[in-house]
Amino acid sequence: MDGPPAKAPRTAAPAQSDDSSNRAASKSLTSLLDGLIWLNVSSYQSVKERLAMSCVCRAFYWAIYSLIRVINWHRPNHGLSCRGPRGSLVTFEQQQHAIILLPREEEVEEIGRARLFAFVSLQLVNHTDTLKAIQTTQAKQQRDEHGDEDRDADEGEGSEDTASGQPVAQVKGPNAVFPPVRSVEVDSLDGFHLFQQQKLVCPALDRLTGQVLSADETNRITDKMGGKWASMRIAFDRSLAFIFGSSPALSHLDIFPLLCSYRGAAESVVPLTTAALSSLKNLRHVGHLKLCGSDTETSKLVTLLRQLTPSSGGAANSRSPSPSPSGAATKRQVKIHCPLDIVRDPADPPDWSDEGSVGMIQAAEQMGWGVVRQGGVTWIECGGESTEGPPTAETLTWVETVKRHAGGSDTVSLMDNDGRSGTPTSPHFSGIRLNNARRLEVELAICTHDVDAESFNGIPQWLTEVGTLKSLCNVTELYLVDEGYKPHIPTCDPEYLIPPATPNRLSRLLSSLPALTHVYLRSFEADKTWTSTVSGVVASEALAYIQQGIKPKPLKKLEMAYSEPLFFTQPHTKAAAPIAFPSPQTTRQYPRVQELTIETRPIDLSMTGSLEDINNATAESVPERLRDLFRLVHELRPKHATFKLNERADIFTTPTHAREVERQLDPLFRQSRVREDMAEYGMEVRFPITYRRFDEQGSSIEDLAVRPAEHQLTVTMDMWPLDDSDDEEDMGLDDEEGWRD
């Protein structure tokens, strides 16, 4: 290879100039980019940033690739040699940092792991005496015309290199020892498999880091079920245990997840890793422990940490702590990802409470470990409290532990919020901080259609204190649901549409989220087909609270999923609708959004009792409820809105006539503007419109026309502001076009 690519002449030209000042500058720059200096600077950069800097000039290119060995299946010849600052051919035999670019998982399957790993190993073993650090990074997405992770990371490589098509041989374990390597960073399961399958041994390894799985993937591999995820768990366990067993000098270990378990498990999910971990007596930093919070799990981890803690008078204790740059001794540290529960009564927690996390934290701290919580849910049980008399010293210690570590959560979830159940959650949590939270979940439990400010009093008072509200400044996602059971009410009382007085506890909470970008009025679990939501005047009020008192900026997304058909088993009242607004005379300011999604969920036959219940139901209230849903579009002024309506087909006079369905919806949409200052929007039904029978039997257009009450129609509508769009274009579809079974 011959230096920086020809496609970057703007950076290559200065190095080729005959100007003596340029030659002097290049020589000086090359001297400045000394190995130690460059490694120190590049430690603050990502792989992509380091390699991209090779395009700055020839001196940068030489400095980077003389120290960094890039191993890439798609560019097998890169980095073997290049032209130095004075034009001489330089071979890179002293490279100290290997960066292994692995293809995405689907492509690894096509290439074959044995073949790919042998290719990587054959290039690594050429540097067994010089490498000090190894890093693997795996592409996460498909390549496209705009460039992919592989191509971005290879910026500066020659276009003449082609993917490796040569046959490769396996590298034997005894010949793959890297004595100088002290740091390894891995970001994928394939990266770990590489070390185990090719027996890459780093006996002096001091630091092993990387996020291998996401929190969601970790939850999947900890399931007891077989199949792909169980195989991944076994492979992960074996690979990690191999590295531990061949790296006795490890002192800094931070892999996510390092240890993980499922609730109530009698044995470790990663038994080989657990056994190998206990033998690493030099560990001073251990992370990330992915905990579920059970007592069984706590007992195991406390035992493990005790094994890693030097005992008084023992040989391990004779080793003095590693000094920090300032000269002070560093404290042993353990990082955990775990749930924490803030219960109504710390002295008498409910059976479901996960006491294990707090117990593990306290035990680790008593052994001298500094515990850092990074990730997990902080559950706040809202509502009444049964504690009588002053708290015990043990209770206060427990509360203090929770308060110190609550700020490490990435999610804060308020649950069982029944404002009428009594005094709110224990006041001892006053002053709590939740600085790292990115997601806020609020579960209301309003058991009546009559909503007032007291309905939100289950939210703890201390959560609405100024300091705690300010600590929620990083929350970007809000989920709001109402789990309360509401009895059927036969009439529509206007009192139900009177909004709660403000400020109230919910308004204080929702108006104090300056970074909020995504709002979901639906269940916390996105994959649930039948889900809880928040509806009626509470929905419109909650939206009005968002961004009040904050410099307004559009939300990126608002998603509302209504969990019941608009007609099913509900009274003919607006209070039971997906959304109900107070009178036009009641001034409310709503946030703007970029993308609005509204969906009424399909009818669940298991909830109906019988098919006869569906056939006998009435759809009289549907138009009014649709009108309020359409009004929501005008109020929020999105750049684009999508409304997916799943309802019984007989709400339309001629459900088999697609254009007629659109014509019936159009006037409802236009009539939803209740004030002159509301934005004007266009609406268009997206074809095809789909339908199905409730009993899941096959159907046809003819059957739909004869028995519309036995069918569910799915109609998707697009809305857009008329001021920001072109004139509507005719879809050019026939009335019946696009229908399907």
VENBELFEN-V668729 format. One record per backbone hydrogen bond with DSSP energy under -0.5 kcal/mol. NH is the residue of the N-H (numbers start at 0). CO is the residue of the C=O. Records with the same first field share a line. If there is no record, write none. Layout:
# VENBELFEN-V668729
NH=CO + CO
This chain:
# VENBELFEN-V668729
7=4
8=5
10=7
11=7
12=8
14=11
15=11 + 12
16=12 + 13
22=18
23=19
24=20
25=21
26=22
27=23
28=24
29=25
30=26
31=27
32=28
33=31
37=33
38=34
39=35
40=36
41=37
42=38
43=40
44=41
49=45
50=46
51=47
52=48
53=50
54=51
55=52
60=56
61=57
62=58
63=59
64=60
65=61
66=63
67=63
68=66 + 96
69=67
70=68 + 98
71=69
72=100
74=71
75=72 + 161
77=74
79=76
81=89
83=87
86=83
89=81
91=79
92=90
95=66
96=66
97=132
98=68 + 96
99=97 + 134
100=70 + 98
101=99 + 136
106=103
107=103
108=104
109=105
110=106
111=107
115=111
116=112
117=113
118=114
119=115
120=116
121=117
122=118 + 119
123=119
124=120
125=122
126=123
127=124
129=126
130=126
131=95
132=95
133=182
134=97
135=184
136=99
138=101
146=143
151=147
152=148
153=149
154=151
156=153
160=157
163=72
171=169
174=171
175=172
177=200
178=176
179=127
180=177
181=131
182=131
183=206
184=133
185=208
186=135
191=187
192=188
193=189
194=190
195=191
196=192
197=193
198=195
199=194
200=175 + 198
204=201
205=181
206=181
207=251
208=183
209=253
211=209 + 255
212=255
217=213
218=214
219=215
220=216
221=217
222=219
230=226
231=227
232=228
233=229
234=230
235=231
236=232
237=233
238=234
239=235
240=236
241=237
242=238
243=239
244=240
245=241
246=243
248=202
249=246
250=205
251=205
252=250 + 284
253=207
254=286
255=209
256=254
257=287
258=287
260=289
264=261
268=259
270=267
273=269
274=270
275=271
276=272
277=273
278=275
279=276
280=278
282=279
283=250
284=250
285=332
286=252
288=334
289=258 + 287
290=288 + 336
297=293
298=294
299=295
300=296
301=297
302=298
303=299
304=300
305=301
306=302
307=303
308=304 + 305
309=307
313=310
317=313 + 314
318=315
319=317
323=327
326=323
329=321
332=283
333=369
334=285
335=371
336=288
337=335 + 374
339=376
341=339 + 378
342=340
347=344
352=349
354=352
355=292
356=353
358=354
359=355
360=356
361=357
362=358
363=359
364=360
365=361
366=362
367=364
368=363
369=331
370=368
371=333
373=335 + 371
374=407
377=410
378=339 + 376
379=412
380=341 + 378
381=379 + 414
382=457
395=391
396=392
397=393
398=394
399=395
400=396
401=397
402=398
403=399
404=400
405=401
406=402
407=404
408=405
409=375
410=375
411=438
412=377
413=440
414=379 + 412
416=442
417=415
418=416 + 454
420=417
425=343
428=425
429=426
431=428
435=406
436=433
437=409
438=409
439=476
440=411
441=478
442=413 + 440
443=441 + 480
444=416
446=444
450=448
451=449
454=451
455=452
456=453
458=455
462=459
463=459 + 460
464=461
468=464
469=465
470=466
471=468
472=469
474=471
475=437
476=437
477=517
478=439
479=519
480=441
481=532
482=443
486=484
492=490
493=491
495=492
496=493
497=494
498=496
507=503
508=504
509=505
510=506
511=508
512=509
515=512
516=475
517=475
518=556
519=477
520=558
521=519
522=531
525=523
527=524
530=528
532=481
535=576
537=534
538=534 + 535
539=535
540=536
541=537
542=538
543=539
544=540
545=541 + 542
546=509
547=544
549=546
554=591
555=516
556=516
557=594
558=518
559=596
560=520
561=559 + 598
562=560
569=566
572=570
575=572
576=573
579=535
585=582
586=584
589=587
590=542
592=635
593=554
594=555
595=639
596=557
597=641
598=559
599=643
600=561 + 598
604=602
606=603
607=604
608=604
609=607
612=609
613=609
614=610
615=611
616=612 + 613
621=618
624=620
625=621
626=622
627=623
628=624
629=625
630=626
631=627
632=628 + 629
633=629
634=630
635=631
636=632
637=632
638=592
639=593
640=718
641=595
642=716
643=597 + 641
644=642 + 714
645=643
646=644 + 712
648=707 + 710
649=707
650=647
651=648
654=651
656=653
657=655 + 734
660=656
661=657
662=658
663=659
664=660
665=661
666=662
667=663
668=664
669=665
670=666
671=667 + 668
672=669
673=671
677=674
678=633
681=719
683=717
685=715
686=684
689=713
690=739
691=711
692=696
693=709
695=692
703=699
704=700
705=701
706=702
709=706
710=707
711=691
712=646
713=689
714=644 + 712
715=685
716=642
717=683
718=640
719=681
721=679
723=720
724=721
736=733
738=735
739=688
